[in-house]
Amino acid sequence: MGLSVVILAAGQGKRMKSDLPKVLQPLAGKALVRHVIDAARKLAPSSIHVVVGHGGEAVTEALKDSGVAFALQAEQKGTGHAVMQAMPAVPADDRVLVLYGDVPLVDPATLRTLVEAAGERTLSILSVRLPDPTGYGRVLRDNAGTVYRIVEQKDATRKELAVNEVNTGLLCAPAAALGAWLQALRNDNAQGEYYLTDVVAAAVKDGFRVEAVAAPTIPEVLGINDKAQLAEVEAHYRRQRAAELFAAGVTIIDPARLDVRGTVEVGRDVTLEPNVMLEGTVRLGNRVRVGIGCVLRNVSIGDDTEIHPYSVLVDARVGAQCAVGPYARLRPGTVLADEAHVGNSVELKNTVLGHGSKANHLTYLGDATVGSGVNVGAGTITCNYDGVNKWQTVIEDGAFIGSGSMLVAPVTVGRDATIGAGTTLTRPAPRGALTLERAKQQTRERWSRPTTAGPEEKAEREARAGLPRPD
């Protein structure tokens, strides 16, 4: 049997008090429903169908690159009605796995167990035991322990409310049978809705076995209805990602203040200080240390490199034995060769900094190729943008750039050249020579700063300064 996945994402999410549909609320920088889609994909289903309703246009736009199919639930008539909208596109001989767009932490391994428990004559549901089951549908079993019904809280008796095994809403069933059960649903209940949970009783009536698969953990089946629950689930997510890195041997100074929002590959003896954020695809080599408050997005860091506090690296590659920061910014297209140093308040964009080269203070290098063994003095700027086009600066091996220099691109600094401090370089600097450009220094002994003085005092100061009087 093939597998089709149906993800319910039509809820309005009024308690979010947000213009953004609930399933598009961000968890670790990614929409809730994206987490669910990613988990479903790991089961290699033949198709994924997302049922949209409130804010449907925003959801379809946000997921247009995800390769999923969409079904519209124009009226909100319950979970059973929502699944009905996707069923016409599901092959009759498939199994159908029903997921929820606001339950983002479900483990693919749990889903795999749920799918494997379903069969031609078996409906599987995912249940969990809660210390406080308030608000959840209860899983009812007979004296033999066989599941025969799920009852929603509003329809439950006092005895049924005492049951702490609850329905998570996730289930898997043969498509043909599920379709028939959905068509037979009634809405004569407290909420006047077509409950998906009522298919359990229908399955039992038709002689199907109902298999309740226990969720291994509570956090993975937590649904999100408001911002407080979103924050709670985000905290679970952070702990989960930190646990994965602990298992890989990473030293995390404070796991509660680590934010992992992507895929992280680590070497041995990596250290992450508090308030580090790792996004996208991040690779950290052996003995890498990332300082407090750093943000790394789509970055590769070589062995024995230290990223000092409060540095931001995006779409960059850093070699081995480098030092970056504090307060450095490596923008897209930046490449640091081994043993390169980028210091405090230095910004690089689309720049290659060669082996052993240094830019240690208050510098901007953009659209530049810097060779090996180059020293870039404090306050140096590559003037790479003319308002329309970006231009290239080339600094060859061994060059020394004096502090406060302006390199007006396109320009080349030759091998072993020295640029005097304060130079505005507009033409190539030859190899091995000192190039400097400075205005002649002048001192005006009798000059006074402008003030808000009256006319008489102003005239007196002008006279002392030797300035001509107006006619």
N, C-alpha and C positions, 0 to 999 in steps of 0.2 A: 504493500500500500504506500502511495505517495503521501506527502505531508504538505498541507496548506495551513498557513498561520493567519489568523484573524486578530487584529489588534483594535480594541475599542478605544477611540480617541475623540468621541463626540461630545463629551461632557463640557458644560459651560464653565464650571469652576468658580461659582459666584463668591465662595469664601476666600478666594485669592485676592479679590478686590483689585483686579488688574485688567487692563485692556488686552493683555496677551492671553490667548487661550491656555487653559491649564496645562495641556500636554506639551506646550512650547516653553513653559517655565524652565529656566536653566538649572541643571544639577551638575556641578563640577564643570561649568562652562559649556554644557551640551544639553539640548532640549530633552526633557524627560522621555518623550516618545522615541528619541534617537537611541537612548540606552536600551529600550525594549527591542527595537529593531535590530540592534547589534547583537543582543543575546539570541534572538530568534535566528539570525543568520548563521550562527554557529551550529545549528541543527541541519543546515543545508536543505531547507524546504524548497519545494517546487515553486511556491509563490507566497508572497506576504501581502495581505489586504488590510488597509487601514480604514476604519470606519470613521468618517468625520461628520460633524454636525455644526455646533456652535463655533463660529470662527473658522469654518471649513476652508475658506479661501486662503486664510493665513497659514493653516496647517499644510495644505497642498502645496502652497508656494515654498514653504520652509523645507518640505520633503521632496521637492521636484527632482532632485538629483539622487534620491535614495533608491530608485528602482522598484518602489512598491506600487501596488495598485490601490485605487481609492474607491470607496463606496460611500454614498451619502445617506445619512439618517436625517431626513428633513425635519421630522418631528421627534422629540425626545419621549419615547414610549417605553423605555426600559432597556435592560441589557439584552434580553431575549430578542426584542425587536431590532436592536442594533446588529446582532449577529445575522439576523435574517437578511439584512441589506447586502451582506457580502456573499451569502450562500449561492446565488445564481452563477457566480464566477468560479465556484469551487467544484472540481471534478467529483462525481458521485462515489468513485472508488477510493478517494483519498481519506486519510485521517485529518481531522480539523483540530488544531491547537488554538484555543482562545486565550489571548493575553490582554492586559490592560495598559494603556498608554501612560497611566499615572502610577504604575508599580515598577520602578526602574531598576531595582537591585536584584531581581530574580536571577539566580545562577543558571547558566546554560546546562550545567550538569543536572540540576534539579528538573529542568524542562525535559531533558533527555529521558530521565527516569519516568516522568509523567507520560511522555509519548510512548515509551516502551510498555507501559502498563495498559495502554488502550489496545483494543483489538477488534475483530469483527463482531464479537458479542460482549465487548467490555467498554464501559465508559469510565475514564479515570478523572478524578478531581484532585486538586492540591489543597490539603487542609493543614491547619496549624493549631496548636493548643496555646491559648493565651491566658495569662493570669487574670486579665479583665477583658472578657469577650464582648463588652457592651458595643452595640452598633453593628455587629457582624451577624451574618446568617449562621445558624447552628447546624452542625452535621449530626443527624439523628441515626442511631444504629439500633438494630433489634437485639434480642437477648443473645443471639449468636455472634454479635459484633459486626453484622453485615449492614452497610449503609443502605437505607431505604428512602431517605428524604433529606432535604435541606429546607429549613424554615427561616424566613427573615425575622429579624428582631421584632418588628412591628406586628407580626402575625403570630409570634410564639406565645405559648402558655408559660405560666410561672415555672413549671417543671422543665420545660424545654430551655428556658432562659438560664437554667442552672448548668447547662452543658457548656464546657469550655473549649471543645473542639469546634473550630469555626471554618467556614468556607472562605477561601481566598479569592474565589471567582475564576481561577484558572482551571481549565479542563481540556480534555482531549477525547474525541469521539469519532466513530465512523461517520463520514459526511452524509451518506444517504439516510441513516437513522436519525442523525442530528437534525437534518432538514425536516423530516417528518415530525419530530417532536416539537420543533419550533413552530411549525404550522398549526399545531394543536394547542399551543399555549393560550391560557385565558388570563384576563386582567382583573378578575374579581378578588382583589386583595386590598390591603390598607392603602397602598399607594396608587392603585389603578394602573399598574404597569405590567408589562410582560416580562416576568423574571426568567433569566437564563437558568437560574437554579432549579426551576420547576422541571427541567428536562431529566433531573435525577429520578424523581418519582415516576416519570413517563418511561424511563429506561427500565426501572424495576418492574413496572407493569408489563412491559414487553419481554420480560425474561432475561434482560441483560444483567450482567454483573457490574456493580459499581465499586471500583477500586479507589480507596482514599489513600493517596500518597502523602506522607507527612513531610512538610517542608523542614529541611535540616536546621534552619535558623529563622527567627522571627523577623529580623531586619529585611531579609530578601523578599518578604511578601508584604511589606508595609506600603499602603497606598498613601497618596498625598492629596490633601484637600485644601490646605491653607499654608500660609508662609511659615508658620511655626512647625508644621509637619515637614515642610520642605527643608528647613534648617536641621531638623532632627535626622532626616534621611541623609542629608549632606554630611553630617557628622559621622554617621555609620559608614558612609562611603569613604571618608578620609581615613577612618580607622582600618577599613578593609585594605585600602591601598598601602597604608603604612605597614600593615601586617605582612603584605606580600614582599615589601622591600626589606623588612626585618628578616624574613625567611631567606632572602638572597644575600644576607650578610651586611646590609647597610647599617651604619650607625646613624640613628636619627635622634638628635638632641631632645626634641619635644614633638612626639608624633601627633599631638593634638593641634600643632601649628604647622603641619605639612599639608600642602594642597597639591595633589597629583591629578592632572586632568588629561592624561594621555598615556602613551606607551613609554615605559622607561626601561632601558637596558643598562645594567650596571656591572662594573668590574668588582674587584676585591677591595675591601677597606675604604669604601666610599663613605664620606661624612656629610650629612645634611644638617645645617643649623636651623634654628627656628624661623618660621614665616617664609620658607622657601616655596615657590610655586613652580611646578614642572608641567608644561603644556605640550600638546602635540606629540612628536616623536623626539625623545631625548636619550642620548647615549652618554654615559659617564664612565670614563675609563678607570683603571686601577688607581687607587689612592687619590682620587679627586675629592676636593673639599669645596662645598658650596656655602658661602657665608650667609649670615642672617639677612632676610629681606630680599633675596635675589629672585628674579623671574627668568626662567629659561624656557623658550618656546622653539621647538624644532631645531635643536642644537646638538652638536657632537663635541664632546670635550675629551681631550687626550689624557694619557696617564700623567699623574703627578702634577696636575694643574690645579691652581687655587683660584676660585672666583670669590673675590672679596665682597664684603657686605654691600647690599643695595645696588647691585649691578643688574642691568636688564640686557639679555641676549636673545635676539630673535633671528631665526633663519641664518645662523652663523656656524662656522666650524673653527674650533680652537684646538691647536696642536698640543703636544706633550710639554710638560715643564713650563707652562705659561703662567703669567699672573695677570689677572684682570680686575680692575677696580681698586678701591671702592668707588661707588657711584659712576661706574663706566656704563656706556651704552653701545652695544654692538648691534647695528641694524642689518637688515637683509643684505646678503651678498658679502658679508665680512668673513675673511679667512685669516686666521693667525697661524703662522708656521711655528714650529717647535721653538721654545725658549723666548717667544716674543712677550713683551710687557706692555700692557695698556693700563694706565694709571687713573688717578682720581679725576672725575669730571671730563673724561675723554670720550668722544663720540666718533665711531667709524661707520661708514655706510659704503657698500659695494667697493670695499677696499681689501687688498691683500697686504698684510704686514709680514715681511720676510723673517727668516730665521734670526733669532737673537735681536731683532730690532725693538726699539722702545719709543713709546709716546706716553710719557708719564704724567703730564699735567695739562689740564685745561686746553685741550686741543681738539680740532675737528679735521678729520681726514675723510673726504668723500670722493668717490670715483678715482681712487688712487692705487697705483702699484708701487709698493715700497720694497726695496731689495733687502738683503741681509745686512746685519750689523749697522743699521741706520739709527741715529739718535735724532728724534724730533723734539725740539725744545718747547717749553711751556708757551701756551698762547698761540701756537701755529695754526693757521687755517689754510686749507685748500679752497680757493675761491672757484668752485667748480660749476656754478650755475649763473648763466647770463640773463635769466628771466624767461628763457625759452628752451635752451638746450643745456645738457650736461656735458662737461669737458673733462678730459683725463689729465691727471698729474702723474708723472713718472719720477720716482726718486731711486736712483741706482745704488748698488751696494756701497756701504761704507760712508755714505754722505752724512753730514752733520748740519742740521737745520737749527739756526739760532732762534732764541725765544722771540715771540712776537712777530714772526715772519708771516707774510701773506703771499701764498703761491698762487698766482693768477693763471688758471688753466685756460687753454692747453699749454703745459710747460714741462720741461724735463730738467732735473738736477742730475748732473753727471756723477759718475763713480768717484768716490772719495772727495767730492766737492764739499766746500763749507759755505754756508749762507750766513752772513753776519746778522746779529740780532736786529730786529726792527726792519728788515728788508721787505720791500714789496717787489716780488720777482715777477716780471712780465715777459722775460726772454730766457732762453735756455742758459743754465749755469754750467760752464765747462768743467770737465773732469779735473780733480786735483787742485782746483784753484779756489781762492776766496772771492766770493761775490757778495757785494753789499750795495745797498741803495738807501741813502738817507738824505733828508733835507739838512742844510747847514743850520747848526744850532745858533739861536740868537737870544740875547738878553736885553731887555729894556729896563734900565735901572729906575727910571722915573715913572714907570707905568703903574696905574692904580686900577683895582678891580671896579667894575661898574657898581653903583649903589643906587639907593632910592633917595639920594640927597636932593635938597632944593636947588634952585637955579644958581644962587650965589655961591654955595659950597661947591657945586659942580664946576662953575667957572674958575674957582680958585684951584681946584685939582687939575683942571686942564692946563692952567697957567704953569703949575709946578711941573707938569709932564712935558711942557714945551710944545703943546699942541696949538695950532693957529686958531685965533678967535674967528667966529663967523662974521661976515660983513653985516 
